[in-house]
Amino acid sequence: MVYVICEPCIGNKDQSCTEVCPVECIYEGPDQFFIHPDRCIGCSACAAVCPVEAIYDEDEVPEQWKSYIQKNREYAEKYAPD
């Protein structure tokens, strides 16, 4: 189970999610935070604290935000530290 950060994060970038992630797999991109899909352990700690409800289990991402699944993967490849 992988979590995905969707549109409500854009322009907000509250860091609550990064502070609770036990594996530090949430990174800052140019317009929002993103979750590295290969490093996420599916614990849901980030989703529980997100003040704008932008974080979803990959299988539960609303239809209008399905493109954020790929966006998170692309951001991971481009912006995540090695």
C-alpha positions as CSV (number, residue, x, y, z in Angstrom):
1,M,0.0,0.0,0.0
2,V,1.5,3.3,-1.2
3,Y,0.3,6.8,-0.3
4,V,-0.1,9.6,-2.8
5,I,-0.2,13.4,-2.2
6,C,-2.8,15.1,-4.4
7,E,-3.9,18.5,-5.5
8,P,-5.0,20.0,-2.1
9,C,-1.3,20.2,-1.1
10,I,-0.4,22.6,-4.0
11,G,0.3,26.0,-2.5
12,N,-0.1,24.7,1.1
13,K,3.0,22.6,1.8
14,D,2.2,22.1,5.4
15,Q,5.1,20.0,6.8
16,S,3.0,17.9,9.3
17,C,3.3,14.9,7.0
18,T,7.1,15.1,6.8
19,E,7.4,15.3,10.6
20,V,5.6,12.0,11.2
21,C,6.9,9.9,8.4
22,P,8.9,7.1,10.0
23,V,10.9,6.3,6.9
24,E,11.4,9.9,5.7
25,C,10.0,9.2,2.2
26,I,8.1,12.6,1.8
27,Y,10.0,15.2,-0.2
28,E,9.4,18.7,-1.3
29,G,8.8,19.4,-5.0
30,P,8.4,22.7,-6.7
31,D,4.7,23.1,-6.0
32,Q,3.8,20.4,-3.4
33,F,5.2,17.6,-1.3
34,F,5.4,14.1,-2.7
35,I,5.8,10.6,-1.4
36,H,8.4,8.3,-2.9
37,P,6.4,5.2,-3.9
38,D,9.3,2.8,-3.6
39,R,10.1,4.0,-0.1
40,C,6.6,4.4,1.4
41,I,5.8,1.6,3.9
42,G,2.0,2.3,3.9
43,C,1.8,3.2,7.6
44,S,-0.8,6.0,6.9
45,A,0.8,8.3,9.6
46,C,1.0,11.1,7.0
47,A,-2.6,10.9,5.9
48,A,-3.8,11.1,9.5
49,V,-2.1,14.5,10.1
50,C,-2.6,16.2,6.7
51,P,-4.6,19.4,7.4
52,V,-5.9,19.7,3.8
53,E,-6.7,16.0,3.3
54,A,-4.4,15.7,0.3
55,I,-3.0,12.2,1.1
56,Y,-4.7,9.0,-0.1
57,D,-3.9,5.4,-0.4
58,E,-3.0,4.8,-4.0
59,D,-6.1,2.5,-4.4
60,E,-8.4,5.3,-3.1
61,V,-7.2,8.3,-5.0
62,P,-10.3,10.2,-6.2
63,E,-10.8,9.9,-10.0
64,Q,-10.1,13.6,-10.6
65,W,-6.6,13.2,-9.0
66,K,-5.5,9.9,-10.5
67,S,-2.7,11.8,-12.4
68,Y,-1.0,12.5,-9.1
69,I,-0.1,8.8,-8.8
70,Q,2.3,9.3,-11.7
71,K,3.2,12.8,-10.6
72,N,4.5,11.4,-7.3
73,R,6.5,8.8,-9.1
74,E,8.0,11.4,-11.4
75,Y,8.9,13.7,-8.6
76,A,10.5,10.8,-6.7
77,E,12.8,10.2,-9.6
78,K,13.6,13.8,-10.1
79,Y,13.8,15.4,-6.6
80,A,14.3,12.8,-4.0
81,P,17.8,12.7,-2.5
82,D,19.6,9.4,-3.2
